[in-house]
């Protein structure tokens, strides 16, 4: 039971990480500055 939960959590984190990586690359391609300029 615990192993299944940990496996799903790890899978979820990996999927979210990959989605963020691809989306941030697309945003950087469209705009040179992006959201970072507003944050800093």
N, C-alpha and C positions, 0 to 999 in steps of 0.2 A: 504494500500500500504506500509506504513512504517513498520507495524507489520510484513508483509511478508518478507521484506528485513532483518529486525532484526532477524527473525526466521531462515532465510537461513544463515546469518552470524554466528549465534550461533551454528547451526548444523555443519557448515563448521569447526569452531574452535574445536568443540567436536570431529569430525572425525579425524582432523589432530592431535589432542592431543592423541587420542587412537592409531593412526598409529605410532606416535613418540614413545609412551610408549612401544609398542610391538617391534619396530625395535631396540630401545636402549637395551632392554632386550636381544634380540638375539645377538647383537654385543658384549655385556658384556659377554655372555656365550661363544662366540668364542674366544675373546681376553680379558685377564684380564685388560689390560691397556686401549685399545680402543683409541678414538680420544682425550681423555682428556690429555694424556701425551704430545701430540704435542702442545696443547693450552697453558698449564701452564708452 
